[in-house]
Amino acid sequence: MDPEEELCTALEHDRARLEAAKEAAEQRTRELRREGELLRKNLEQQTSVNREEERSCRVGVFLAEEEKNRLRQEKQALKKQLEEVKKRILWEDPVMMLPALPEKKMVFKGLVTNKEDMNKLVLTPLIRCPLLGGSALITFEKAEVAQRIVEAKEHVVELSCGDELEELDRCQVRVQAAPVDVLLPSALEIGLTRSRRSILVSDLPSLGIPEEALLDKLELFFSKTKNGGGEVESRDFLDDSGQVVLTFAQDGVAEPLLARGRIQVPIGKGKYELKISPCMSGDVTNLQLQPSRCPRTVLLSGIPDVLAAEPMRDTLEIHFQRGSRGGGEVDALAYVPAGRRGVAVFAEDAG
């Protein structure tokens, strides 16, 4: 083969190699373009997703902030409503304000045997009954003695019992004996109402000043608006508890003072922390009574006014203390002469 043919053959080989390389390069280019297009689409999709998520996040944060503000407003509204309900309950239900009542030191000297007794109101009777003139109440130590005296109904009492006196000097009176029945409460209901204009001031100091001077100082302090008070309509000193009731002329003054609970008041040369409590008043709404007989007491009536009060009382006690006359040991005797009136007080029998 001559040199020209060899050169042509070599050139053909180079051209075929170049064509194959070109084809491979174009194929690679197409692949890279497809990959680039795919990457671009993926990038666009990811960017779109990111933008959507960011927008959703912003919307979510905005909605969460709105929800937070709404819940905060609802909480404030519920708090306000709760305070109003508490105030209404405090006015309408006196039991709810027991912690606000004035403190009182007490000593417990009893024993609660049943759990059910803890919520019961125990009444100690103190009954007052009129006692007409010409009568007497005699209480024996034993109930059976009083029963014998009542069953006898009429008794002859010797007014002069001395042995040295002649029979003509003796004087006798006839008295009638009857049981004593009193009415005792069997059921009691008390309705409590709270004054809207009054407050109860307690924990007052013992300064030895007159009551009127103390009332003047309290009225002067609580009548000033800068102290949270107002015009005082009346003031009353409660002797049994040492507390003061102040009544204001207008509504709305007592409530803020009650909410404070305690307040410092200048009295004399010092300042004293006084307690402000609701002022309660009670009315009996239901009272049921049942008759009860005094087992050891007898009513003597028809006693003439022939002796002075003390000699007649001694004569009656001597007569009814004698066992031979059906009597017994006398615990107490009260006598009201004819023309007068008395009041008999019946207390619970401790025996």
Secondary structure, 3 states (H helix, E strand, C coil): CCHHHHHHHHHHHHHHHHHHHHHHHHHHHHHHHHHHHHHHHHHHHHHHHHHHHHHHHHHHHHHHHHHHHHHHHHHHHHHHHHHHHHHHHHHHCHHHHHHHCCCCCCCCCCCCCCHHHHHCCCCCCEEEEEEECCEEEEEECCHHHHHHHHHHCEEEEECCCCCCCCHHHCCEEEEEEEEEEEEEEEEEEEEEEEEEEEEEEECCCCCCCCHHHHHHHHHHHHCCHHHCCCCEEEEEEECCCCEEEEEECCCCCHHHHHHHCEEEEEECCEEEEEEEEEEEEEEEEEEEEEEEEEEEEEEEECCCCCCCHHHHHHHHHHHHHCHHHCCCCEEEEEEECCCCEEEEEEECCCC
